[in-house]
Amino acid sequence: MAESTKEVVPDHIRTSEGEALRRLIDASEFSQQTLAAAAGVGSKGFLWQIVSGHRPLNLEAAAKLAKALKVKIDAFSPRLADVVRETSSLVLPASYLREPNGDSHANAPIPISRATEAPAPRSAWPFSSLTPAEYAIISPESRAEIDAIVRGMYIEASKRGKIQGA
């Protein structure tokens, strides 16, 4: 017999998460039916199974429910909140993987080893809202564009005498 790949969530955790979710629903303007529809998690029956502890809560449903209830996942599932925390450092924000025109670089190789280098002192770094580590994970094409823009700005500023110390 094939072994199931689904996570086995102990009864006491399913029950605890279900009770916490029920309290949040009771304190909200939602019924289980309206919350299921608003969150897009399926039917009232699906949500009832989670709230009653018969079905384990999954990350996708937890995220949708948290968003609809305007709470953090921690409010009803510390287990799944821990999963989010543990994995969040492994995911780059989508803005790092997009060109200004919206083209995605999701499949482009990302030099993770360079992204973890210690940042240079801020006084030597030309950007106020971008760290060296963040810059290192931008695609090479995007870095070249940024470098060209910064060089052009520097040349223009130096022509106008707007560079400090010049």
C-alpha positions as CSV (number, residue, x, y, z in Angstrom):
1,M,0.0,0.0,0.0
2,A,1.3,3.5,-0.9
3,E,2.2,5.8,2.0
4,S,0.3,9.0,2.1
5,T,2.2,12.2,1.5
6,K,-0.3,14.3,3.4
7,E,0.9,15.8,6.7
8,V,-0.5,14.0,9.8
9,V,-1.7,16.6,12.2
10,P,-2.4,15.3,15.7
11,D,-5.9,15.5,17.0
12,H,-5.1,18.0,19.7
13,I,-3.6,20.5,17.2
14,R,-6.5,20.2,14.8
15,T,-8.9,20.8,17.7
16,S,-6.9,23.7,19.1
17,E,-6.7,25.4,15.6
18,G,-10.4,24.8,15.0
19,E,-11.4,26.3,18.4
20,A,-9.2,29.4,17.8
21,L,-10.6,29.8,14.4
22,R,-14.2,29.4,15.7
23,R,-13.5,32.2,18.3
24,L,-12.2,34.5,15.6
25,I,-15.3,33.8,13.4
26,D,-17.6,34.4,16.3
27,A,-16.0,37.7,17.0
28,S,-16.2,38.8,13.3
29,E,-19.1,39.8,11.1
30,F,-18.8,36.5,9.3
31,S,-20.7,33.3,9.5
32,Q,-18.9,30.1,8.5
33,Q,-20.7,30.3,5.2
34,T,-20.0,33.9,4.4
35,L,-16.3,33.5,5.6
36,A,-15.8,30.4,3.4
37,A,-17.1,32.4,0.4
38,A,-15.2,35.6,1.2
39,A,-12.0,33.8,1.8
40,G,-12.4,31.5,-1.2
41,V,-11.7,28.4,0.7
42,G,-14.6,26.3,-0.6
43,S,-17.9,25.5,1.1
44,K,-19.3,26.0,4.5
45,G,-18.8,22.3,5.0
46,F,-15.1,22.5,4.3
47,L,-14.7,25.3,6.8
48,W,-16.9,23.4,9.3
49,Q,-14.6,20.4,9.0
50,I,-11.6,22.6,9.9
51,V,-13.4,24.4,12.7
52,S,-14.6,21.2,14.2
53,G,-11.2,19.6,14.1
54,H,-12.1,16.9,11.6
55,R,-9.9,18.2,8.8
56,P,-6.4,19.7,9.3
57,L,-5.9,23.3,8.3
58,N,-3.5,23.7,5.4
59,L,-1.3,26.7,4.6
60,E,-3.3,27.9,1.6
61,A,-6.6,27.9,3.5
62,A,-4.9,29.5,6.6
63,A,-3.5,32.4,4.5
64,K,-6.9,33.0,2.9
65,L,-8.8,32.9,6.2
66,A,-6.3,35.2,7.9
67,K,-6.6,37.7,5.1
68,A,-10.4,37.6,5.2
69,L,-10.5,37.9,9.0
70,K,-7.7,40.6,9.0
71,V,-5.6,38.7,11.5
72,K,-2.2,37.0,11.4
73,I,-2.0,33.2,10.9
74,D,-0.5,33.1,14.5
75,A,-4.0,34.0,15.8
76,F,-5.3,30.5,15.1
77,S,-2.4,28.3,13.9
78,P,1.0,28.7,15.5
79,R,1.9,25.5,13.7
80,L,1.4,27.0,10.2
81,A,2.8,30.4,11.3
82,D,6.0,28.6,12.2
83,V,6.1,27.1,8.7
84,V,5.8,30.5,7.2
85,R,8.5,32.0,9.4
86,E,10.9,29.1,8.7
87,T,10.4,29.3,4.9
88,S,10.1,33.0,4.4
89,S,13.8,33.6,4.4
90,L,14.1,31.2,1.4
91,V,11.8,33.2,-0.8
92,L,12.7,36.5,-2.5
93,P,10.1,39.3,-2.9
94,A,8.7,39.3,-6.4
95,S,9.9,42.8,-6.9
96,Y,13.5,41.5,-6.9
97,L,12.7,39.2,-9.7
98,R,11.0,41.7,-12.0
99,E,12.3,44.2,-14.5
100,P,10.8,47.7,-14.4
101,N,8.7,46.7,-17.5
102,G,7.2,43.8,-15.5
103,D,9.2,41.0,-17.1
104,S,9.8,38.1,-14.7
105,H,13.2,36.7,-13.9
106,A,11.7,33.9,-11.8
107,N,13.7,31.2,-13.6
108,A,16.9,33.3,-13.8
109,P,19.8,32.0,-11.7
110,I,20.2,34.0,-8.5
111,P,23.6,34.3,-6.9
112,I,22.5,33.4,-3.3
113,S,26.1,33.3,-2.0
114,R,26.5,36.9,-3.0
115,A,23.2,37.9,-1.4
116,T,24.5,36.8,2.0
117,E,27.7,38.8,1.9
118,A,28.1,41.4,4.6
119,P,26.9,44.8,3.4
120,A,29.4,47.6,2.9
121,P,29.2,50.5,5.2
122,R,26.3,52.7,4.3
123,S,28.5,55.7,3.7
124,A,30.2,53.9,0.8
125,W,27.0,52.6,-0.6
126,P,25.2,54.9,-3.2
127,F,21.6,53.7,-2.5
128,S,19.6,54.7,0.6
129,S,16.8,52.1,0.1
130,L,18.7,49.2,-1.3
131,T,21.3,47.2,0.6
132,P,24.3,45.5,-1.1
133,A,22.8,42.1,-0.3
134,E,19.5,43.1,-2.1
135,Y,21.5,44.5,-5.0
136,A,23.5,41.3,-5.3
137,I,20.4,39.2,-6.0
138,I,19.1,41.4,-8.8
139,S,19.6,39.9,-12.2
140,P,22.8,40.9,-14.0
141,E,20.8,42.7,-16.7
142,S,19.0,44.7,-14.1
143,R,22.2,45.5,-12.3
144,A,23.7,46.8,-15.5
145,E,20.7,49.0,-16.1
146,I,20.9,50.4,-12.6
147,D,24.7,51.0,-12.9
148,A,24.1,52.9,-16.2
149,I,21.4,55.0,-14.6
150,V,23.5,55.8,-11.5
151,R,26.6,56.6,-13.7
152,G,24.4,59.0,-15.8
153,M,23.0,60.7,-12.7
154,Y,26.5,61.1,-11.3
155,I,27.8,62.6,-14.5
156,E,24.8,65.0,-14.7
157,A,25.2,66.0,-11.0
158,S,29.0,66.6,-11.4
159,K,28.4,68.8,-14.4
160,R,26.0,70.9,-12.3
161,G,28.4,71.0,-9.3
162,K,25.8,69.1,-7.2
163,I,28.2,66.4,-5.9
164,Q,29.2,66.8,-2.3
165,G,33.0,67.3,-1.9
166,A,33.4,68.1,-5.6
